[in-house]
C-alpha cells in the first residue's frame, strides 16, 4: 500500500518543500537591498528545509514500519509471520 499511495505523496511534498526553499533563495537574492524581503526569504528557506526534513523522516519511518510488519521483509522475517 505504501509503495502505491504514500511514497508518491511523500515525493510530491518533498518537491513542494524544495520549491518553497528555492523560492526563498530567489527572494533572498533578488531583494538584497531590502532587509524585510531578505528576512522573509530566510524564513521561506528555513521552512523549506524543515518541510523536506519532516517528509524524509516520515518516509524513513514508513520504511522501518514496513520492514517490521511485512512478512518476509527485513530482519526476523516480519512481525506477523
N, C-alpha and C positions, 0 to 999 in steps of 0.2 A: 504494500500500500504506500509506504513512504517513498519508494522509488518513483511511483507514478504521479503522486499528488504533492507531497510535502517537499521533496527535493527541488522540483521546478519552482515552487513558490519561494523557497529559500534563495535560489539563484536570482529570481526576479527582485526580491527585496534587497539582496546584496547589490544588484545592479542599480537599484534606485538610490541606495545609500552612497554608492560610488558616484553617481551623477550629482547628488547633493554635495558631496565633498568637492567634486570638480567645479561645481557652481560657486562654492565658497572660495576656491582658489582663484577663479576668474574674477570674482567680485573683489577679492583682496588685492589682486594685482592691477585691476583696471581702475580702482579708486585709491591709488597710492597717496594722493594728497588729502583725502577726506578720512579723518580718523573714525568717524561714526560708521562709514561704509566698510572700513578696514576691520572694525570690531565685529560688524555683522558678518563679514566674510570669515573671520576667525571662528565665530560661533557655528557657522554652517560647516566649516571644515571639521570642527570637533564633533558635532552631532553626526556628520557623515561617517567619521571613524568609529564612533560609538555604535552607530547602526550596523556597520559592517561587522564589528566585533561581536555584537549580540547575535546576528544572524549566523555567523560562522560558528559561534558557540552552540547555538541551537542545532545546527547541522551535526556538530560533533556529538552532542548529547543523543541525538536521534540515532546516529551510527552505533554508539555504545549500547543503547537500549535494543536496537535491532540485533546486535550480536549476542546480547544476553538472552533475549526472549525467543529468537527464531531457532528452531531445532536444526542441528547440523551446521550451524554457522558460529564461528568464534571458538573461544576456549571452552572446553567442557561440553560441547555439543548442544548448548542452549539450556534454558531453564525448564521448559515444558516438554522435554523428551520422554 
